[in-house]
Amino acid sequence: MKKLNFFWMMMVALVMATSFTACKDDDDDPVNPDPGPEVPVEEETPYHFDLTVTVGRQGGMGRDVTTIMQSVAALDGGPMIDFRNKGAEINADYSMEAIVKGKYYYQVPVSADRFTKFQFVDNQVKVVQEQKFVGNTYITRQYTHSWINDSTLVIMAATGDKTGVQWTKLNANTMAIIAEGKLNISVEEGWETLTTSGILAFRESDNTLFYFYYNKKGKGRTATNEPHFHVVAIDAASMNVIQNVVNSEATEMAGSAYGELLQNTVFFDEDDNLYLAAFNDTEAGEMGCLLRISKGKYNFDAGYNGFPNSDGKLLTVQYLGNGKVFTYSRDDSVTEDDGKGGTKAATSIDSYSHYYSVVDLKANTRTRMAFNGSAIPFSSGRFSQRSAFVKKENKVYFGVNTNSANPCVYIYDVATGTVAKGVEIAEGYYFEQIRVLEEDKK
């Protein structure tokens, strides 16, 4: 557990002050001296990191891969992290796709009959509260969510036949169902189903939920999607649809299959403008873009793209404040061996073509993460949130799987713009996810 230097500085100051007053004449000491204002002392940094890795190959898209989670106190150095006889394989009952807030995980478990709130303590799942489904039912990994406030969680997904959209409001403190129902949305003529999860976000300034979805025809990777996805504005109090329009700025939302259960694709800035990671299908491939809905508006700002010089699909975004965004994306110009004596575009889950950048929304620039003057090598792994922003430290911890070295964690200092190398992960494991969770106060 990390200790803050401030605590020890205060202790030293207290000892020095005690020594000094002991040397003074008794007459100079008042009987009841004024202690002055109390100085708050924070003894511990109340958080830890939960790391997730896969064994043998990269995870993603529900592939049958052994997935292990382990809690660690720090990532800024120390012994190599090994998962042998450490951590827990949780996929039998739970999923890596989860909602995380404070010190808890929230999800629909594999049983697909309840909502579960749990902690990962001593590398084991500890169930805190559960709520059986009442009306609407949901499937593990196939839903989206948003927080209306610190205690109200909204879950949303396509209905069982995928022709409509259902929603459930939960009290996160008790896991009781506050209300549930269906949106005034249905599959359109000429199409067969709706997006299973979609993306959901809440704008606090006007109590509005935004839901992003599209119509589909067919199943799986052979399905045909609408040319452009829908933007739905919903009154969060009544859950009535305010407006449903088809956007004209992008083809599809990033990460829509898991609705931000695996990766962050939407954020708000200090002015309550909404930003969404998306992409356009082009002849050059899936070109990422960062769209914006200005405060008070219900559709994207025409012509705006906050992801400059796109060279492939934009996968995750994290807002760092002051117009800075930490991104994970793919370079579609990278090629790899096709196994037939030639090359092909390195766009698969396991391809070493993914990398991190920092976007400056104000300057409209994007800078690739580098260490010791050289760009950090391309990483494999498309899905899940591979970076964690610790606001208290103003640092981003991000993991990579390079082709020539063990997986490892790098640390980006937002204030200075410098990058340091953190802890390494043992050979044979593939880095998947970093999450930051608060500690239980003892």
C-alpha positions as CSV (number, residue, x, y, z in Angstrom):
1,M,0.0,0.0,0.0
2,K,1.3,3.4,-0.9
3,K,2.0,6.0,1.9
4,L,1.9,9.7,1.3
5,N,5.1,11.6,2.2
6,F,2.9,14.4,3.7
7,F,2.1,12.2,6.7
8,W,5.7,11.6,7.6
9,M,6.6,15.3,7.1
10,M,3.9,16.2,9.6
11,M,5.3,13.6,12.1
12,V,8.8,15.0,11.8
13,A,7.5,18.6,12.2
14,L,5.6,17.5,15.3
15,V,8.6,15.9,16.9
16,M,10.8,18.9,16.2
17,A,8.2,21.2,17.7
18,T,7.9,19.1,20.8
19,S,11.7,19.1,21.3
20,F,11.8,22.9,20.9
21,T,9.1,23.7,23.5
22,A,10.6,21.3,26.0
23,C,13.7,23.6,26.2
24,K,11.7,26.7,27.0
25,D,11.1,28.1,30.5
26,D,7.9,26.8,32.0
27,D,6.6,30.3,32.6
28,D,6.7,30.9,28.8
29,D,4.2,28.1,28.2
30,P,0.5,28.9,28.7
31,V,-1.5,26.3,30.5
32,N,-3.9,25.8,27.6
33,P,-2.0,26.8,24.5
34,D,-4.0,27.5,21.3
35,P,-3.4,24.4,19.1
36,G,-4.2,26.4,15.9
37,P,-6.2,25.0,13.0
38,E,-6.2,21.3,12.5
39,V,-4.3,20.1,9.5
40,P,-5.9,17.1,7.8
41,V,-3.5,14.2,7.4
42,E,-4.2,11.5,4.8
43,E,-2.4,8.4,5.9
44,E,-2.9,6.1,2.9
45,T,-3.7,6.3,-0.7
46,P,-7.0,4.4,-0.7
47,Y,-6.9,2.5,-4.0
48,H,-5.3,-0.5,-5.7
49,F,-5.0,-1.9,-9.2
50,D,-6.8,-5.0,-10.5
51,L,-4.9,-6.5,-13.5
52,T,-6.4,-9.0,-15.9
53,V,-4.4,-11.2,-18.3
54,T,-5.1,-14.1,-20.6
55,V,-2.9,-17.2,-21.0
56,G,-1.4,-18.3,-24.3
57,R,-3.1,-15.7,-26.5
58,Q,-5.0,-12.5,-26.6
59,G,-8.6,-12.3,-25.3
60,G,-11.5,-10.5,-26.7
61,M,-14.9,-11.1,-28.4
62,G,-15.8,-14.0,-26.1
63,R,-13.0,-16.2,-27.3
64,D,-12.4,-19.3,-25.1
65,V,-9.2,-18.1,-23.4
66,T,-8.2,-18.6,-19.7
67,T,-8.6,-15.2,-18.0
68,I,-6.9,-14.4,-14.7
69,M,-7.4,-11.4,-12.4
70,Q,-5.0,-10.3,-9.7
71,S,-4.9,-7.3,-7.3
72,V,-1.7,-5.4,-6.8
73,A,-0.9,-2.4,-4.6
74,A,1.4,-0.6,-7.1
75,L,2.6,-0.7,-10.7
76,D,5.5,1.7,-10.6
77,G,8.2,-0.9,-10.2
78,G,9.3,-3.8,-8.0
79,P,9.3,-7.5,-8.8
80,M,7.9,-8.9,-12.0
81,I,4.2,-9.8,-11.6
82,D,3.5,-13.5,-12.1
83,F,0.1,-15.0,-12.1
84,R,1.1,-18.6,-11.4
85,N,-0.7,-19.6,-8.2
86,K,-1.8,-16.0,-7.8
87,G,-5.0,-14.3,-8.8
88,A,-8.2,-16.0,-9.8
89,E,-9.9,-17.3,-13.0
90,I,-13.3,-15.8,-12.7
91,N,-15.0,-16.7,-16.0
92,A,-16.9,-19.7,-14.7
93,D,-19.3,-17.5,-12.7
94,Y,-18.5,-13.9,-13.7
95,S,-17.1,-11.9,-16.7
96,M,-14.3,-9.6,-17.3
97,E,-16.9,-7.3,-18.8
98,A,-18.2,-5.3,-15.8
99,I,-19.2,-1.9,-14.4
100,V,-16.7,-0.4,-12.0
101,K,-17.3,2.4,-9.5
102,G,-15.6,3.2,-6.3
103,K,-14.6,-0.1,-4.6
104,Y,-17.3,-2.3,-6.3
105,Y,-17.9,-4.3,-9.5
106,Y,-21.4,-4.5,-10.9
107,Q,-22.5,-6.9,-13.6
108,V,-24.9,-9.5,-14.9
109,P,-23.1,-12.8,-14.0
110,V,-22.9,-15.9,-16.2
111,S,-26.2,-17.2,-14.6
112,A,-28.0,-14.3,-16.4
113,D,-30.7,-14.2,-13.8
114,R,-29.7,-11.3,-11.5
115,F,-27.7,-8.2,-11.0
116,T,-24.6,-8.7,-8.8
117,K,-22.5,-6.2,-6.8
118,F,-19.1,-7.7,-5.7
119,Q,-15.6,-6.9,-4.6
120,F,-12.4,-8.7,-5.6
121,V,-10.7,-9.2,-2.2
122,D,-7.7,-11.3,-1.5
123,N,-7.9,-12.4,-5.1
124,Q,-11.3,-13.8,-4.7
125,V,-14.8,-12.6,-5.6
126,K,-16.8,-11.5,-2.6
127,V,-20.5,-11.0,-3.3
128,V,-21.9,-7.9,-1.6
129,Q,-25.5,-7.7,-2.8
130,E,-27.6,-9.3,-5.5
131,Q,-30.9,-8.5,-7.1
132,K,-32.9,-11.2,-9.1
133,F,-34.4,-10.1,-12.4
134,V,-38.1,-9.0,-12.0
135,G,-39.4,-8.0,-15.4
136,N,-36.6,-7.2,-17.9
137,T,-33.9,-9.8,-18.4
138,Y,-30.3,-9.3,-19.5
139,I,-27.5,-11.5,-20.8
140,T,-23.9,-11.5,-19.5
141,R,-21.7,-9.0,-21.3
142,Q,-24.6,-7.8,-23.6
143,Y,-25.8,-4.5,-22.1
144,T,-24.7,-0.9,-21.7
145,H,-24.9,1.4,-18.6
146,S,-24.6,4.9,-17.2
147,W,-24.7,6.5,-13.8
148,I,-27.3,9.2,-13.2
149,N,-25.8,10.0,-9.8
150,D,-23.6,8.2,-7.4
151,S,-26.3,5.8,-6.3
152,T,-28.5,5.4,-9.4
153,L,-27.3,3.0,-12.2
154,V,-29.2,2.6,-15.5
155,I,-28.8,-0.7,-17.4
156,M,-30.0,-0.8,-21.0
157,A,-30.0,-3.4,-23.9
158,A,-32.0,-4.7,-26.8
159,T,-34.9,-6.9,-25.8
160,G,-34.7,-10.6,-26.1
161,D,-35.8,-10.6,-29.7
162,K,-33.6,-7.6,-30.4
163,T,-36.5,-5.6,-31.9
164,G,-36.8,-3.1,-29.0
165,V,-34.8,-1.5,-26.2
166,Q,-35.3,-2.2,-22.5
167,W,-34.0,-0.3,-19.4
168,T,-33.7,-0.9,-15.7
169,K,-32.8,1.6,-12.9
170,L,-31.0,0.2,-9.9
171,N,-30.2,1.6,-6.5
172,A,-26.5,0.8,-6.4
173,N,-26.5,1.0,-2.6
174,T,-29.0,-1.8,-2.1
175,M,-29.2,-3.2,-5.7
176,A,-33.0,-2.8,-5.5
177,I,-34.8,-2.1,-8.8
178,I,-36.1,1.4,-8.8
179,A,-38.0,1.2,-12.1
180,E,-37.9,-0.6,-15.4
181,G,-39.5,-0.4,-18.8
182,K,-38.9,-0.1,-22.6
183,L,-38.0,2.8,-24.7
184,N,-40.2,4.0,-27.6
185,I,-37.7,2.5,-30.1
186,S,-38.2,-0.4,-32.4
187,V,-36.4,-2.0,-35.3
188,E,-37.2,-0.2,-38.5
189,E,-38.7,-1.6,-41.7
190,G,-36.2,-3.3,-43.9
191,W,-34.0,-4.3,-41.0
192,E,-34.2,-7.3,-38.7
193,T,-32.7,-6.5,-35.3
194,L,-31.1,-3.7,-33.2
195,T,-27.6,-3.4,-31.7
196,T,-27.5,-5.7,-28.7
197,S,-25.8,-3.3,-26.3
198,G,-25.2,0.1,-27.9
199,I,-23.6,3.0,-25.9
200,L,-25.3,5.0,-23.1
201,A,-24.2,8.3,-21.5
202,F,-25.7,10.8,-19.0
203,R,-25.5,14.6,-19.4
204,E,-25.9,16.1,-16.0
205,S,-26.5,19.7,-17.0
206,D,-30.0,18.9,-18.4
207,N,-30.7,15.4,-17.0
208,T,-30.5,13.8,-20.4
209,L,-29.4,10.3,-21.3
210,F,-27.9,9.7,-24.7
211,Y,-28.3,6.2,-26.3
212,F,-26.4,5.3,-29.5
213,Y,-27.5,2.3,-31.6
214,Y,-28.2,1.1,-35.1
215,N,-30.4,-1.3,-37.1
216,K,-28.9,-4.6,-38.4
217,K,-29.7,-7.4,-40.9
218,G,-28.1,-10.8,-40.5
219,K,-26.0,-12.2,-37.7
220,G,-22.4,-12.1,-36.5
221,R,-19.6,-10.7,-38.6
222,T,-21.6,-11.2,-41.8
223,A,-24.4,-8.8,-40.6
224,T,-25.1,-5.6,-42.5
225,N,-25.5,-2.5,-40.4
226,E,-27.2,0.8,-41.1
227,P,-24.8,3.2,-42.9
228,H,-24.9,5.6,-39.9
229,F,-25.9,5.0,-36.3
230,H,-28.8,6.7,-34.3
231,V,-28.5,9.4,-31.6
232,V,-31.3,9.2,-29.0
233,A,-31.9,11.8,-26.4
234,I,-33.9,10.6,-23.4
235,D,-35.3,12.4,-20.4
236,A,-33.6,10.6,-17.5
237,A,-36.5,11.2,-15.1
238,S,-39.4,9.9,-17.2
239,M,-37.3,7.8,-19.6
240,N,-39.3,9.3,-22.5
241,V,-37.5,9.7,-25.8
242,I,-36.9,13.4,-26.6
243,Q,-35.4,12.9,-30.0
244,N,-34.1,10.1,-32.2
245,V,-32.0,11.1,-35.2
246,V,-29.6,9.3,-37.6
247,N,-26.2,11.0,-37.4
248,S,-24.2,12.0,-40.5
249,E,-20.7,12.1,-39.0
250,A,-19.7,8.4,-38.5
251,T,-20.6,4.9,-39.4
252,E,-20.4,3.1,-36.1
253,M,-19.6,3.7,-32.4
254,A,-16.4,2.2,-31.0
255,G,-16.9,-0.7,-28.6
256,S,-20.6,-0.9,-29.1
257,A,-20.7,-4.7,-28.6
258,Y,-20.0,-4.4,-24.9
259,G,-21.4,-1.0,-24.1
260,E,-18.4,0.2,-22.1
261,L,-18.2,-2.9,-20.0
262,L,-14.8,-3.6,-21.4
263,Q,-13.5,-0.2,-22.6
264,N,-14.2,3.5,-22.3
265,T,-15.6,5.1,-25.4
266,V,-17.4,8.2,-24.2
267,F,-16.7,11.1,-21.9
268,F,-17.7,14.7,-20.9
269,D,-15.4,17.7,-20.6
270,E,-15.5,20.4,-18.0
271,D,-18.3,22.3,-20.0
272,D,-20.5,19.1,-20.2
273,N,-19.8,18.6,-23.9
274,L,-20.1,14.9,-24.8
275,Y,-17.4,13.1,-26.8
276,L,-17.9,9.7,-28.4
277,A,-15.3,7.5,-30.1
278,A,-16.5,6.2,-33.4
279,F,-15.2,5.3,-36.9
280,N,-16.0,5.5,-40.6
281,D,-15.8,2.7,-43.1
282,T,-13.5,3.9,-45.9
283,E,-11.5,2.4,-48.7
284,A,-8.4,2.6,-46.4
285,G,-10.2,0.8,-43.6
286,E,-12.0,1.7,-40.4
287,M,-10.8,5.3,-39.7
288,G,-11.4,6.5,-36.1
289,C,-12.9,9.8,-35.2
290,L,-13.9,11.6,-32.0
291,L,-17.3,13.2,-32.3
292,R,-18.8,15.9,-30.1
293,I,-22.3,16.9,-28.9
294,S,-22.1,20.4,-27.5
295,K,-23.9,21.1,-24.2
296,G,-27.6,21.7,-24.8
297,K,-27.6,20.0,-28.2
298,Y,-29.0,16.6,-29.2
299,N,-26.8,15.8,-32.2
300,F,-23.1,15.8,-33.1
301,D,-21.4,19.1,-34.2
302,A,-21.2,19.0,-37.9
303,G,-17.7,18.5,-39.3
304,Y,-16.1,18.1,-35.9
305,N,-13.4,15.5,-35.4
306,G,-11.3,15.6,-32.2
307,F,-9.1,12.7,-33.3
308,P,-6.6,14.2,-35.8
309,N,-4.5,12.3,-38.3
310,S,-6.4,9.0,-37.9
311,D,-4.6,6.0,-39.3
312,G,-7.0,3.3,-38.1
313,K,-9.8,2.4,-35.7
314,L,-10.1,4.4,-32.4
315,L,-10.6,1.9,-29.6
316,T,-10.6,3.6,-26.2
317,V,-10.7,7.2,-24.8
318,Q,-10.1,8.6,-21.3
319,Y,-10.4,12.3,-20.5
320,L,-7.5,13.7,-18.4
321,G,-8.8,17.2,-18.0
322,N,-7.9,20.5,-19.6
323,G,-8.6,19.3,-23.1
324,K,-6.3,16.2,-22.9
325,V,-7.5,12.8,-24.0
326,F,-5.6,9.5,-23.6
327,T,-6.4,7.2,-26.6
328,Y,-5.7,3.6,-27.7
329,S,-6.0,3.1,-31.5
330,R,-4.8,0.9,-34.4
331,D,-2.5,1.8,-37.3
332,D,-4.0,0.1,-40.4
333,S,-0.9,0.7,-42.5
334,V,1.0,-2.0,-40.4
335,T,1.3,-5.4,-42.1
336,E,2.1,-8.9,-41.0
337,D,2.8,-12.3,-42.4
338,D,-0.3,-13.9,-44.0
339,G,1.1,-17.4,-43.7
340,K,1.2,-17.8,-47.5
341,G,4.4,-16.1,-48.3
342,G,2.9,-12.6,-48.5
343,T,1.6,-9.9,-46.1
344,K,-1.8,-8.7,-44.9
345,A,-3.1,-5.8,-42.9
346,A,-2.4,-6.3,-39.2
347,T,-5.9,-5.6,-38.0
348,S,-6.8,-8.7,-36.0
349,I,-7.1,-9.0,-32.2
350,D,-3.6,-10.5,-31.9
351,S,-1.9,-8.1,-34.4
352,Y,0.9,-5.9,-33.2
353,S,-0.5,-2.7,-34.6
354,H,-2.1,-0.9,-31.6
355,Y,-0.7,2.1,-29.8
356,Y,-1.3,4.9,-27.3
357,S,-1.5,8.7,-28.0
358,V,-2.5,11.8,-26.2
359,V,-4.9,14.1,-28.0
360,D,-4.9,17.9,-27.2
361,L,-8.5,19.0,-28.1
362,K,-7.5,22.7,-27.9
363,A,-4.5,22.5,-30.2
364,N,-6.0,19.7,-32.4
365,T,-2.9,17.6,-32.1
366,R,-2.1,14.0,-31.3
367,T,1.2,12.7,-29.9
368,R,2.1,9.1,-29.7
369,M,3.4,7.7,-26.4
370,A,7.2,7.4,-26.4
371,F,9.8,6.2,-23.8
372,N,13.5,7.3,-23.8
373,G,13.0,9.2,-27.0
374,S,11.5,6.3,-29.0
375,A,7.9,5.4,-29.8
376,I,6.7,2.6,-27.5
377,P,6.4,-0.5,-29.8
378,F,3.1,-1.6,-31.2
379,S,1.0,-3.7,-28.9
380,S,-1.4,-6.6,-29.6
381,G,-4.9,-6.7,-28.1
382,R,-7.9,-4.8,-29.4
383,F,-10.5,-5.1,-26.7
384,S,-10.8,-3.9,-23.0
385,Q,-9.5,-0.9,-21.1
386,R,-5.7,-1.2,-21.1
387,S,-5.1,2.1,-19.3
388,A,-6.2,3.6,-16.0
389,F,-6.1,7.3,-15.1
390,V,-5.4,7.9,-11.4
391,K,-6.7,11.4,-11.0
392,K,-5.2,11.7,-7.5
393,E,-1.7,11.2,-8.9
394,N,-2.5,12.8,-12.3
395,K,-0.9,9.8,-14.0
396,V,-2.0,7.2,-16.5
397,Y,-0.9,3.6,-16.2
398,F,-1.1,1.7,-19.5
399,G,-0.1,-1.8,-20.4
400,V,1.4,-3.2,-23.6
401,N,2.0,-6.6,-25.2
402,T,5.0,-6.1,-27.5
403,N,6.3,-8.7,-30.0
404,S,9.9,-8.7,-28.6
405,A,9.6,-8.3,-24.8
406,N,7.5,-9.3,-21.8
407,P,4.2,-7.4,-21.3
408,C,4.8,-4.4,-19.1
409,V,3.1,-1.2,-17.7
410,Y,4.2,2.3,-18.6
411,I,3.3,5.4,-16.6
412,Y,2.4,8.7,-18.2
413,D,2.8,11.8,-16.0
414,V,0.1,14.2,-17.3
415,A,1.6,17.3,-15.7
416,T,5.1,16.9,-17.1
417,G,4.3,14.9,-20.2
418,T,7.0,12.3,-19.3
419,V,6.7,8.5,-19.5
420,A,8.4,6.1,-17.1
421,K,8.5,2.3,-17.3
422,G,6.7,0.5,-14.6
423,V,6.4,-3.2,-13.6
424,E,6.8,-6.1,-16.0
425,I,4.5,-9.1,-16.4
426,A,5.9,-12.6,-16.6
427,E,6.3,-14.3,-20.0
428,G,3.3,-16.4,-21.3
429,Y,0.6,-13.9,-20.2
430,Y,-1.1,-11.4,-22.4
431,F,-2.0,-8.0,-20.8
432,E,-5.8,-7.3,-21.0
433,Q,-7.0,-4.7,-18.5
434,I,-6.1,-2.3,-15.7
435,R,-8.8,-1.1,-13.3
436,V,-8.4,1.2,-10.3
437,L,-10.6,0.4,-7.2
438,E,-10.9,2.1,-3.9
439,E,-9.8,0.2,-0.8
440,D,-12.0,-0.7,2.1
441,K,-11.2,1.7,5.0
442,K,-10.1,-0.4,8.0
